[in-house]
Amino acid sequence: MREAAIIGIGIHPWGKFPEKTVHELNLEIAQMALKDANMEWKDIQGLFCGQDPWAGIQGMLAGSALAQNLGLTGIPVTNNYNACATGGYALRTAHLYITSGLIDTALVCGGSISPKGAFGTTKYDEFDETDLDSQRFRILGSANFTGFAMAAQRRMQQYGLTEEDLALQKVKSSKYGSLNPNARYHKVYTVEEILASPMVAYPLHLYQVCATSDGAAACVVCSTDVAKKYTTKPIIIAGIGASNPQYPAPGMGGFGSDFSEVPPPNENDAGIKSTYNAYEEAGVGPEDLDVASVYDLTGAMEIQWYEDIGLCKEGDAEKLLREGATSMGGRIPICTDGGCTSSGECIPAQALAETYEIVTQLRGDAGPRQVEGAKVGFSVNSGKLGNSSAIVYKR
C-alpha cells in the first residue's frame, strides 16, 4: 500500500457565530486548506465530510452542500457521522482511498453550529426511547458532565486524584490556550480562580468543563508521490486506528449502571484499542511521541488519557501531571492548542482540530507554543457509543 500525507490544513476559530451557517464555515476552511496545499478544487478527487446533525438534512449532507459551494466537479462525496470521532473517521476513509490507489488526492472537512448549553439528543422535541442518552437526560436529569464527574470521582477513590490536580491541569491548558489564536478562551487561570468558580458536578468546576462551540477544520490529503509536487513539508499519516468497544467494555453498561463486580479489561476500551492499532501500523510506541492531543472534555478526561495511550502505568497519571511532563517544555506536551476546555466542543470538527494542531507542531509553525524538534505526533478522540479514532503523524 502507498503512503499518504497531509499537505494542507485549515481551521475556523472556535466560538459562537450565530450569523454563520455550517456551510459557510465549511467553505471557509476548505478554501483555506486548499490554499495551504497550493492546490485548486479541481485537483481534488474525493471529498470526505463530517455531518452536522443539528443542521437538518443539509447538515447531514454537509459534504454534498460543500461540493456545490466549491463547484460541482463530479467527484464522489462521502458524508459520515461517528459522534466525537467523526473527523477521525472521515480522515481514515480518505486515507484508505489514497493508500489503496483508488484516488490520489482528497479533501477532508468537518464543521458545526452547535446547540446552546449542554449537548442533548438531536430530537429536542420528543423523548427517544431507543437512545440511552435521551433516557438519562429526561429520566435522571444526568447531562454529559455528570457522567464525566462520576468518572473523576472514581479516579479520586482509586488513585488519589484531587481537586488541586484538576485545577493544575486547567492552568496548564489555559496557558496553551492563551497562545492559540483559534482558541475561544485566552485567559490564563490560577489554581485559586479555578477552585473558586461554581461547582458544576463534583469535583468539576465551571472552568474545567468545556463549552459547546461552533467551529470547523479541514485538511488536504494525498499520496506521498503527489505531495512532492506541492510541498517540501508533507506530514505523513504513519498510522491511523479506529475502533468501537469490544464486549464486555468499560463504560458501556446498561441504562443507569456502568458498574459490574468484575470490571472489563481496559484493552476492550475503544480509545485504547484505536490507539494501539495506530501505534502498530506506524511502528511506534508511546515512548516515541513528541507531542499529543487527547480528547479533554474535562481535565479528568485528559489525565485518564495519559494512561490509556501508554504515557505512564496505571495509577501514575497524576504524577505525570504534577511533575510537569505534559506541560510546556515537558517530556511529552499534551493538548498544546489549549484543548477542549480552551475552545469548547464542536463534535464533527473536533478530531480534525486535533489534526490541525499536530500538523502545525510537526511543521514547526506553532509559534510561542511550539514543541522544539517535534517529529512524531499523536491524536486520539472518542465519543458516543464508543466511536474512537487515533492517528500517528511523522515528518
Sine and cosine of phi, psi and omega as CSV:
sin_phi,cos_phi,sin_psi,cos_psi,sin_omega,cos_omega
0.00,0.00,0.49,-0.87,0.01,-1.00
-0.98,0.19,0.29,-0.96,0.15,-0.99
-1.00,0.00,0.44,-0.90,0.06,-1.00
-0.83,-0.56,0.50,-0.86,-0.04,-1.00
-0.69,-0.72,0.47,-0.88,0.13,-0.99
-1.00,-0.06,0.82,-0.58,-0.04,-1.00
-0.86,-0.51,-0.08,1.00,0.03,-1.00
-0.50,-0.87,0.61,-0.79,0.01,-1.00
-0.67,-0.74,0.44,-0.90,0.07,-1.00
-0.48,-0.88,0.52,-0.85,0.01,-1.00
-0.50,-0.87,0.58,-0.81,0.13,-0.99
-0.98,-0.20,0.66,-0.75,0.04,-1.00
-0.81,0.58,0.58,-0.81,0.05,-1.00
-0.99,0.17,0.57,-0.82,0.00,-1.00
0.25,-0.97,-0.52,-0.86,0.10,-1.00
-0.82,-0.57,0.84,-0.54,-0.08,-1.00
-0.74,-0.68,0.95,0.31,-0.07,-1.00
-0.89,0.45,-0.31,0.95,0.00,-1.00
-0.99,0.15,-0.12,0.99,-0.05,-1.00
-0.92,-0.40,0.39,-0.92,0.14,-0.99
-0.97,-0.23,0.28,-0.96,0.04,-1.00
-0.89,0.46,-0.49,0.87,-0.01,-1.00
-0.94,0.34,-0.56,0.83,0.08,-1.00
-0.93,0.37,-0.65,0.76,0.05,-1.00
-0.88,0.47,-0.73,0.69,-0.01,-1.00
-0.88,0.47,-0.63,0.77,0.00,-1.00
-0.90,0.43,-0.67,0.74,0.00,-1.00
-0.87,0.50,-0.75,0.67,-0.09,-1.00
-0.97,0.23,-0.46,0.89,0.09,-1.00
-0.91,0.41,-0.72,0.70,0.03,-1.00
-0.90,0.43,-0.59,0.81,0.03,-1.00
-0.90,0.43,-0.71,0.70,-0.01,-1.00
-0.91,0.41,-0.65,0.76,0.04,-1.00
-0.89,0.46,-0.69,0.72,0.03,-1.00
-0.89,0.45,-0.67,0.74,0.01,-1.00
-0.90,0.44,-0.51,0.86,0.00,-1.00
-1.00,0.07,-0.05,1.00,-0.08,-1.00
0.87,0.49,0.54,0.84,0.00,-1.00
-0.90,-0.43,0.30,-0.95,0.17,-0.99
-0.93,-0.36,0.35,-0.94,-0.03,-1.00
-0.83,0.56,-0.59,0.81,-0.02,-1.00
-0.91,0.41,-0.28,0.96,0.02,-1.00
-0.99,0.15,-0.20,0.98,-0.08,-1.00
-1.00,0.07,0.72,-0.69,-0.06,-1.00
-0.95,-0.30,-0.13,0.99,0.04,-1.00
-0.37,-0.93,0.65,-0.76,0.01,-1.00
-0.88,-0.48,0.78,-0.62,-0.04,-1.00
-0.81,-0.59,0.89,-0.45,-0.19,-0.98
-0.73,-0.68,0.69,-0.72,0.10,-1.00
-0.96,0.27,0.63,-0.77,0.00,-1.00
-0.99,0.10,0.51,-0.86,0.10,-0.99
-0.94,-0.34,0.99,-0.17,-0.11,-0.99
-0.94,0.35,-0.17,0.99,0.01,-1.00
-1.00,-0.07,0.11,0.99,-0.04,-1.00
-0.90,-0.43,0.41,0.91,0.07,-1.00
0.94,0.35,-0.31,-0.95,-0.08,-1.00
-0.89,0.45,-0.57,0.82,0.04,-1.00
-0.92,0.39,-0.51,0.86,0.07,-1.00
-0.95,0.30,-0.58,0.81,0.06,-1.00
-0.94,0.35,-0.40,0.92,0.06,-1.00
-0.94,-0.35,0.66,0.75,-0.10,-0.99
-0.86,0.51,-0.63,0.78,0.01,-1.00
-0.92,0.40,-0.64,0.77,0.03,-1.00
-0.90,0.43,-0.65,0.76,0.05,-1.00
-0.91,0.42,-0.63,0.78,0.02,-1.00
-0.90,0.43,-0.65,0.76,0.03,-1.00
-0.88,0.48,-0.62,0.78,0.06,-1.00
-0.90,0.44,-0.68,0.73,-0.04,-1.00
-0.94,0.34,-0.52,0.86,0.04,-1.00
-0.99,0.15,-0.43,0.90,-0.04,-1.00
0.86,-0.51,0.84,-0.54,-0.09,-1.00
-0.94,0.33,0.91,-0.42,-0.02,-1.00
-0.91,-0.41,-0.01,1.00,0.07,-1.00
1.00,0.05,0.05,1.00,-0.03,-1.00
-0.97,0.25,0.42,-0.91,0.04,-1.00
-0.93,0.37,0.60,-0.80,0.02,-1.00
-0.85,-0.52,0.78,-0.63,0.05,-1.00
-0.91,-0.42,0.85,-0.53,0.08,-1.00
-0.97,-0.25,0.72,-0.69,0.00,-1.00
-0.62,-0.79,0.45,-0.90,0.13,-0.99
-0.67,-0.74,0.89,-0.46,0.04,-1.00
-0.76,-0.65,0.70,0.71,-0.01,-1.00
0.81,0.58,-0.67,-0.74,-0.11,-0.99
-0.91,0.41,-0.28,0.96,0.02,-1.00
-1.00,-0.07,0.22,0.98,-0.07,-1.00
-0.80,0.61,-0.78,0.62,-0.04,-1.00
-0.89,0.45,-0.59,0.80,0.02,-1.00
-0.92,0.40,-0.64,0.77,0.04,-1.00
-0.93,0.38,-0.62,0.78,0.05,-1.00
-0.88,0.47,-0.69,0.73,0.02,-1.00
-0.91,0.40,-0.64,0.77,0.02,-1.00
-0.89,0.46,-0.66,0.75,0.01,-1.00
-0.90,0.44,-0.69,0.72,0.06,-1.00
-0.87,0.49,-0.67,0.74,0.01,-1.00
-0.87,0.49,-0.68,0.73,0.01,-1.00
-0.91,0.42,-0.66,0.75,0.03,-1.00
-0.87,0.48,-0.66,0.75,-0.07,-1.00
-0.97,0.24,-0.73,0.68,-0.04,-1.00
-0.92,0.40,-0.45,0.89,0.03,-1.00
-0.99,0.14,-0.19,0.98,0.04,-1.00
1.00,-0.02,0.08,1.00,0.00,-1.00
-0.92,0.38,-0.61,0.79,0.06,-1.00
-0.64,-0.77,0.23,-0.97,0.02,-1.00
-0.96,-0.29,-0.43,0.90,-0.08,-1.00
-0.68,-0.73,0.53,-0.85,0.00,-1.00
-0.51,-0.86,0.48,-0.87,0.14,-0.99
-0.91,-0.42,0.78,-0.63,-0.03,-1.00
-0.88,-0.48,0.79,-0.61,-0.08,-1.00
-0.68,-0.73,0.38,-0.92,0.15,-0.99
-0.34,-0.94,0.70,-0.71,0.01,-1.00
-0.39,-0.92,0.27,-0.96,0.01,-1.00
-0.30,-0.95,0.56,-0.83,0.29,-0.96
-0.98,-0.21,0.99,-0.15,-0.17,-0.98
-0.97,0.25,0.45,-0.90,0.07,-1.00
-0.93,0.38,0.31,-0.95,0.04,-1.00
-0.98,0.22,0.44,-0.90,0.06,-1.00
0.96,0.27,-0.25,-0.97,0.01,-1.00
-0.93,0.38,0.56,-0.83,0.03,-1.00
-0.89,0.46,0.74,-0.67,0.13,-0.99
-0.92,-0.38,-0.37,-0.93,0.10,-1.00
-0.99,0.15,0.19,-0.98,0.04,-1.00
-0.99,0.14,-0.14,0.99,0.09,-1.00
-0.99,-0.15,0.99,0.16,-0.12,-0.99
-0.95,0.32,-0.41,0.91,-0.15,-0.99
-0.99,-0.17,0.10,0.99,-0.01,-1.00
-0.46,-0.89,0.29,-0.96,0.04,-1.00
-1.00,0.01,0.80,-0.60,-0.02,-1.00
-0.97,-0.23,0.98,-0.20,-0.08,-1.00
-0.94,0.34,-0.22,0.98,0.01,-1.00
-1.00,0.06,-0.13,0.99,-0.13,-0.99
-0.93,-0.37,0.90,-0.44,-0.01,-1.00
-0.88,0.48,-0.56,0.83,0.06,-1.00
-0.88,0.48,-0.71,0.71,0.01,-1.00
-0.87,0.50,-0.64,0.77,0.01,-1.00
-0.89,0.45,-0.72,0.69,-0.04,-1.00
-0.96,0.29,-0.51,0.86,0.07,-1.00
-0.89,0.45,-0.77,0.64,-0.17,-0.98
-1.00,0.07,-0.56,0.83,-0.06,-1.00
-1.00,-0.01,-0.71,0.70,-0.06,-1.00
-1.00,-0.07,-0.30,0.95,-0.12,-0.99
0.92,0.39,0.51,0.86,-0.08,-1.00
-0.97,-0.24,0.97,-0.24,0.05,-1.00
-0.98,0.18,0.09,-1.00,-0.05,-1.00
-0.83,0.55,-0.68,0.74,-0.08,-1.00
-0.92,0.38,-0.33,0.95,0.09,-1.00
-0.92,0.38,-0.68,0.73,0.06,-1.00
-0.91,0.41,-0.63,0.78,0.05,-1.00
-0.88,0.47,-0.63,0.78,0.01,-1.00
-0.91,0.41,-0.63,0.78,0.03,-1.00
-0.89,0.45,-0.63,0.77,0.05,-1.00
-0.91,0.42,-0.62,0.78,0.04,-1.00
-0.90,0.43,-0.66,0.75,0.03,-1.00
-0.89,0.46,-0.63,0.78,0.03,-1.00
-0.88,0.48,-0.66,0.75,0.00,-1.00
-0.93,0.37,-0.56,0.83,0.07,-1.00
-0.87,0.49,-0.67,0.74,-0.02,-1.00
-0.95,0.31,-0.65,0.76,-0.10,-0.99
-0.99,0.17,-0.64,0.77,-0.19,-0.98
-0.80,-0.60,0.02,1.00,0.07,-1.00
1.00,0.09,0.34,0.94,0.14,-0.99
-0.83,0.56,0.67,-0.74,-0.02,-1.00
-0.86,-0.52,0.27,-0.96,0.10,-1.00
-0.87,0.49,-0.56,0.83,0.03,-1.00
-0.91,0.41,-0.60,0.80,0.08,-1.00
-0.88,0.48,-0.71,0.70,-0.01,-1.00
-0.89,0.45,-0.62,0.79,0.05,-1.00
-0.92,0.38,-0.63,0.78,0.02,-1.00
-0.89,0.45,-0.63,0.77,0.05,-1.00
-0.88,0.47,-0.67,0.74,-0.01,-1.00
-0.92,0.39,-0.61,0.79,0.08,-1.00
-0.85,0.53,-0.73,0.68,0.03,-1.00
-0.84,0.54,-0.77,0.64,-0.05,-1.00
-0.91,0.42,-0.63,0.78,-0.03,-1.00
-0.92,0.38,-0.51,0.86,0.07,-1.00
-0.91,0.41,-0.69,0.73,0.07,-1.00
-0.90,0.43,-0.71,0.71,-0.02,-1.00
-0.87,0.49,-0.56,0.83,0.00,-1.00
-0.91,0.42,-0.35,0.94,-0.03,-1.00
-0.98,-0.18,0.02,1.00,-0.04,-1.00
-0.96,-0.28,0.94,-0.35,-0.04,-1.00
-0.90,0.43,-0.32,0.95,-0.01,-1.00
-1.00,-0.05,-0.05,1.00,0.04,-1.00
-0.96,0.29,0.42,-0.91,0.01,-1.00
-0.99,0.16,-0.59,0.81,-0.06,-1.00
-0.88,-0.48,0.71,-0.70,-0.08,-1.00
-0.86,-0.51,0.10,1.00,0.00,-1.00
-0.97,0.23,0.68,-0.73,0.12,-0.99
-1.00,-0.03,0.87,-0.49,-0.07,-1.00
-1.00,-0.10,0.44,-0.90,0.15,-0.99
-0.99,-0.16,0.31,-0.95,0.06,-1.00
-0.84,0.55,-0.67,0.75,-0.04,-1.00
-0.90,0.44,-0.67,0.74,0.01,-1.00
-0.91,0.42,-0.64,0.77,-0.02,-1.00
-0.91,0.41,-0.73,0.69,-0.04,-1.00
-0.95,0.32,-0.33,0.94,0.03,-1.00
-1.00,0.03,-0.19,0.98,0.02,-1.00
-0.96,0.29,0.39,-0.92,-0.09,-1.00
-0.84,0.54,0.58,-0.81,0.06,-1.00
-0.98,0.21,0.81,-0.59,0.03,-1.00
-1.00,-0.01,-0.82,0.57,0.08,-1.00
-0.43,-0.90,0.90,-0.44,-0.13,-0.99
-0.79,0.62,0.75,-0.66,0.12,0.99
-0.99,-0.17,0.40,0.92,-0.12,-0.99
-1.00,-0.06,0.87,-0.50,0.08,-1.00
-1.00,0.04,0.21,-0.98,-0.09,-1.00
-0.81,0.58,-0.69,0.72,-0.08,-1.00
-0.97,0.26,-0.07,1.00,-0.01,-1.00
-0.97,-0.23,0.01,1.00,-0.02,-1.00
-0.91,-0.41,0.77,-0.64,-0.09,-1.00
-0.97,0.24,0.49,-0.87,0.04,-1.00
-1.00,0.08,0.22,-0.98,0.21,-0.98
-1.00,0.06,0.74,-0.68,-0.10,-0.99
-0.74,-0.67,0.36,-0.93,0.20,-0.98
-1.00,-0.04,0.49,-0.87,0.02,-1.00
0.10,-1.00,0.05,-1.00,0.02,-1.00
-0.27,-0.96,0.50,-0.87,0.04,-1.00
-0.52,-0.85,0.43,-0.90,-0.06,-1.00
-0.49,-0.87,0.33,-0.94,0.14,-0.99
-0.51,-0.86,0.46,-0.89,0.09,-1.00
-0.97,-0.23,0.79,-0.62,-0.03,-1.00
-0.86,-0.50,0.61,-0.79,0.05,-1.00
-0.46,-0.89,0.17,-0.99,0.10,-1.00
-0.92,0.40,0.44,-0.90,-0.04,-1.00
-0.91,0.42,-0.48,0.87,0.07,-1.00
-0.90,0.43,-0.70,0.71,0.02,-1.00
-0.93,0.37,-0.59,0.81,-0.04,-1.00
-0.84,0.55,-0.56,0.83,-0.03,-1.00
-0.88,0.47,-0.40,0.91,-0.01,-1.00
-0.97,0.23,-0.31,0.95,-0.17,-0.98
-0.88,-0.48,-0.41,0.91,-0.10,-0.99
-0.44,-0.90,0.40,-0.92,0.13,-0.99
-0.97,-0.23,0.05,1.00,-0.03,-1.00
-0.81,-0.59,0.80,0.60,0.05,-1.00
-0.94,0.35,0.60,-0.80,0.09,-1.00
-0.95,-0.30,0.91,-0.42,-0.10,-0.99
-0.97,0.25,0.72,-0.69,0.18,-0.98
-0.99,0.11,0.99,-0.11,-0.14,-0.99
-0.98,0.19,-0.49,0.87,0.01,-1.00
-0.33,-0.94,0.64,-0.76,0.01,-1.00
-0.60,-0.80,0.86,-0.52,-0.04,-1.00
-0.89,-0.46,0.55,-0.84,0.08,-1.00
-0.65,-0.76,0.60,-0.80,-0.09,-1.00
-0.39,-0.92,0.42,-0.91,0.26,-0.97
-0.90,-0.44,0.26,-0.96,-0.07,-1.00
-0.88,0.48,0.43,-0.90,0.11,-0.99
-0.94,-0.33,0.77,-0.63,-0.03,-1.00
-0.93,0.36,0.65,-0.76,-0.17,0.99
-0.99,0.15,0.71,-0.70,-0.14,-0.99
-0.92,-0.39,0.59,-0.81,0.08,-1.00
-0.88,0.48,0.69,-0.73,0.10,-0.99
0.97,0.24,0.17,0.99,-0.03,-1.00
-0.87,-0.50,0.63,0.78,0.00,-1.00
-0.97,0.23,-0.06,-1.00,-0.03,-1.00
-0.99,0.17,-0.07,-1.00,-0.06,-1.00
-0.83,0.56,0.81,-0.58,0.10,-0.99
0.99,0.13,-0.11,0.99,-0.05,-1.00
-0.46,-0.89,0.82,-0.57,0.12,-0.99
-0.91,-0.41,0.33,0.94,-0.11,-0.99
-0.94,-0.35,0.55,-0.84,0.10,-0.99
-0.59,-0.81,0.31,-0.95,-0.04,-1.00
-0.89,0.45,-0.65,0.76,0.05,-1.00
-0.92,-0.39,0.94,-0.33,-0.07,-1.00
-0.91,0.42,0.58,-0.81,0.03,-1.00
-0.90,0.44,0.41,-0.91,0.02,-1.00
-0.91,0.41,0.62,-0.78,-0.03,-1.00
-0.85,0.53,-0.55,0.84,-0.07,-1.00
-0.92,0.39,-0.17,0.98,0.09,-1.00
-0.99,0.12,-0.11,0.99,0.04,-1.00
-0.95,0.31,0.71,-0.71,-0.09,-1.00
-0.90,0.44,-0.63,0.77,0.01,-1.00
-0.89,0.46,-0.66,0.75,0.03,-1.00
-0.94,0.35,-0.67,0.75,0.00,-1.00
-0.88,0.47,-0.73,0.68,-0.02,-1.00
-0.92,0.40,-0.59,0.81,0.04,-1.00
-0.86,0.51,-0.79,0.62,-0.08,-1.00
-0.97,0.26,-0.40,0.92,0.17,-0.99
-0.90,0.43,-0.67,0.74,0.01,-1.00
-0.92,0.39,-0.68,0.73,0.04,-1.00
-0.85,0.53,-0.72,0.69,-0.05,-1.00
-0.89,0.46,-0.70,0.72,0.00,-1.00
-0.90,0.44,-0.60,0.80,-0.04,-1.00
-0.99,0.14,-0.26,0.97,-0.05,-1.00
0.94,0.34,0.56,0.83,0.02,-1.00
-0.78,-0.63,0.14,-0.99,0.12,-0.99
-0.76,-0.65,0.09,-1.00,-0.02,-1.00
-0.86,0.51,-0.46,0.89,0.01,-1.00
-0.94,0.35,-0.24,0.97,-0.03,-1.00
-1.00,-0.02,-0.17,0.99,-0.09,-1.00
-0.97,0.26,0.63,-0.77,0.09,-1.00
-0.97,-0.23,-0.45,0.89,-0.03,-1.00
-0.40,-0.92,0.52,-0.85,-0.03,-1.00
-0.53,-0.85,0.49,-0.87,0.16,-0.99
-0.86,-0.51,0.80,-0.60,0.03,-1.00
-0.84,-0.54,0.33,-0.95,-0.12,-0.99
-0.99,0.11,0.99,-0.17,-0.16,-0.99
-0.96,-0.30,0.91,0.41,0.05,-1.00
-0.88,0.48,-0.40,0.92,0.21,-0.98
-0.62,-0.78,0.29,-0.96,0.05,-1.00
-0.88,0.48,-0.56,0.83,0.01,-1.00
-0.89,0.45,-0.58,0.81,0.03,-1.00
-0.92,0.40,-0.66,0.75,0.04,-1.00
-0.86,0.51,-0.72,0.69,-0.03,-1.00
-0.87,0.49,-0.65,0.76,0.04,-1.00
-0.89,0.45,-0.60,0.80,0.00,-1.00
-0.88,0.48,-0.51,0.86,0.00,-1.00
-0.80,0.60,-0.67,0.74,0.03,-1.00
-0.97,0.23,-0.67,0.74,-0.10,-1.00
-0.89,0.46,-0.52,0.85,0.00,-1.00
-0.99,-0.14,0.12,0.99,0.18,-0.98
1.00,0.06,0.31,0.95,0.00,-1.00
-0.96,0.27,-0.36,0.93,0.02,-1.00
-0.40,-0.92,0.21,-0.98,0.02,-1.00
-0.99,0.17,0.26,-0.97,-0.05,-1.00
-0.84,0.54,0.78,-0.62,0.02,-1.00
1.00,-0.08,-0.10,0.99,-0.06,-1.00
-0.97,-0.26,0.10,0.99,-0.08,-1.00
-0.89,0.46,-0.65,0.76,0.01,-1.00
-0.88,0.47,-0.63,0.78,0.03,-1.00
-0.88,0.47,-0.66,0.75,0.02,-1.00
-0.87,0.49,-0.68,0.73,0.03,-1.00
-0.91,0.41,-0.75,0.66,-0.09,-1.00
-0.90,0.44,-0.57,0.82,-0.02,-1.00
-0.99,0.13,-0.03,1.00,0.08,-1.00
0.99,0.12,0.24,0.97,-0.04,-1.00
-0.90,0.44,-0.48,0.88,-0.05,-1.00
-0.99,-0.17,0.06,1.00,-0.01,-1.00
-1.00,-0.01,0.08,-1.00,0.03,-1.00
-0.85,0.53,0.82,-0.58,-0.04,-1.00
1.00,0.08,-0.04,1.00,-0.01,-1.00
-0.99,0.16,0.00,-1.00,-0.06,-1.00
-0.89,0.45,-0.64,0.77,-0.02,-1.00
-0.60,-0.80,0.99,0.10,-0.01,-1.00
-0.85,0.52,0.70,-0.71,-0.06,-1.00
-0.88,-0.48,0.69,-0.72,0.05,-1.00
0.82,0.57,0.87,0.50,-0.08,-1.00
-0.95,0.30,-0.12,0.99,0.10,-0.99
-1.00,-0.03,-0.01,1.00,-0.05,-1.00
0.98,-0.21,-0.23,0.97,0.05,-1.00
0.94,0.35,-0.13,-0.99,-0.06,-1.00
-0.92,0.40,-0.55,0.84,-0.03,-1.00
-0.96,0.29,-0.21,0.98,0.11,-0.99
-0.99,-0.12,-0.29,0.96,-0.07,-1.00
-0.83,-0.55,-0.50,0.87,-0.09,-1.00
0.98,-0.20,0.09,-1.00,-0.05,-1.00
-0.95,-0.30,0.83,-0.56,0.08,-1.00
-0.79,-0.61,1.00,-0.05,-0.33,-0.94
-0.79,0.61,-0.82,0.57,-0.08,-1.00
-0.92,0.38,-0.30,0.95,-0.10,-1.00
-0.96,-0.27,-0.16,0.99,-0.23,-0.97
-0.89,0.45,-0.71,0.71,-0.01,-1.00
-0.90,0.44,-0.57,0.82,0.01,-1.00
-0.97,0.26,-0.45,0.89,0.13,-0.99
-0.91,0.41,-0.62,0.78,0.08,-1.00
-0.89,0.46,-0.68,0.73,0.04,-1.00
-0.86,0.50,-0.69,0.72,0.02,-1.00
-0.83,0.55,-0.70,0.71,-0.05,-1.00
-0.93,0.37,-0.69,0.72,-0.03,-1.00
-0.92,0.39,-0.66,0.75,0.05,-1.00
-0.88,0.47,-0.67,0.74,0.04,-1.00
-0.86,0.50,-0.68,0.73,0.01,-1.00
-0.90,0.43,-0.72,0.69,-0.05,-1.00
-0.94,0.34,-0.41,0.91,0.11,-0.99
-0.97,0.24,-0.30,0.95,-0.08,-1.00
0.99,0.14,0.42,0.91,-0.11,-0.99
-0.95,-0.33,0.30,0.96,-0.12,-0.99
-1.00,0.05,0.04,1.00,0.08,-1.00
0.88,0.47,-0.74,-0.67,-0.11,-0.99
-0.93,0.38,-0.24,0.97,0.04,-1.00
-0.98,-0.22,0.24,0.97,-0.06,-1.00
-0.90,0.43,0.72,-0.70,0.13,-0.99
-1.00,0.05,0.91,-0.41,-0.12,-0.99
-0.88,0.48,0.80,-0.61,0.10,-0.99
0.94,0.35,0.37,0.93,-0.04,-1.00
-0.90,0.43,0.81,-0.59,-0.01,-1.00
-0.85,-0.52,-0.47,0.88,-0.02,-1.00
-0.81,-0.59,0.83,-0.56,0.00,-1.00
-0.84,-0.54,0.24,-0.97,-0.09,-1.00
-0.50,-0.87,0.60,-0.80,0.13,-0.99
-0.65,-0.76,0.53,-0.85,0.00,-1.00
-0.58,-0.82,0.53,-0.85,-0.11,-0.99
-0.50,-0.87,0.62,-0.78,0.00,-1.00
-0.54,-0.84,0.62,-0.79,-0.08,-1.00
-0.57,-0.82,-0.41,-0.91,-0.12,-0.99
-0.77,0.63,0.67,-0.74,-0.01,-1.00
0.85,0.52,0.34,0.94,0.12,-0.99
1.00,0.08,0.07,1.00,0.08,-1.00
-0.81,0.58,0.78,-0.62,-0.04,-1.00
-0.56,-0.83,0.54,-0.84,0.08,-1.00
-0.63,-0.77,0.51,-0.86,0.01,-1.00
-0.60,-0.80,0.59,-0.81,-0.09,-1.00
-0.68,-0.73,0.70,-0.72,0.14,-0.99
-0.95,-0.31,0.76,-0.65,-0.03,-1.00
-0.87,-0.49,0.57,-0.82,0.06,-1.00
-0.70,-0.72,0.50,-0.87,0.15,-0.99
-0.92,-0.39,0.00,0.00,0.00,0.00
